[in-house]
């Protein structure tokens, strides 16, 4: 039996092979958001929500798997898309999800991150954690163009996600 993804290809090959400096940037970004100021589970939730907001299957599948590895319960993962009315999220997680939506959702009137949202976030996160949250949103935002333009394959191993021909 063949995998239904076997015939799919990405638009370009592994960007880290094309632009080796990407590895250094990637490593630095992962180190920054892994500083312990924000729980890994919260970072995975905002990354998952970002993938949903830009309607990208690759990012959504990848960050769903990351959330599972971080120990996020299945009902919480499933409810990220409707977090506003889901009972599973802590107040700190809610404000983090609200922040990623504010940053990534166009068409808002006024400031995307108003003072009132920042104040609510500051009730749950200290200055280091707030800066880390901003950088975690920036990290996923950094990779969004690669996902949208390059179209890596969702749900396959890292070695297979950048496949420009079915014989790669």
HELIX and SHEET records of a PDB file:
HELIX    1   1 UNK A   15  UNK A   18  1                                   4    
HELIX    2   2 UNK A   21  UNK A   33  1                                  13    
HELIX    3   3 UNK A   40  UNK A   53  1                                  14    
HELIX    4   4 UNK A   57  UNK A   69  1                                  13    
HELIX    5   5 UNK A   74  UNK A   79  1                                   6    
HELIX    6   6 UNK A   80  UNK A   85  5                                   6    
HELIX    7   7 UNK A   91  UNK A  104  1                                  14    
HELIX    8   8 UNK A  115  UNK A  122  1                                   8    
HELIX    9   9 UNK A  127  UNK A  150  1                                  24    
END                                                                             
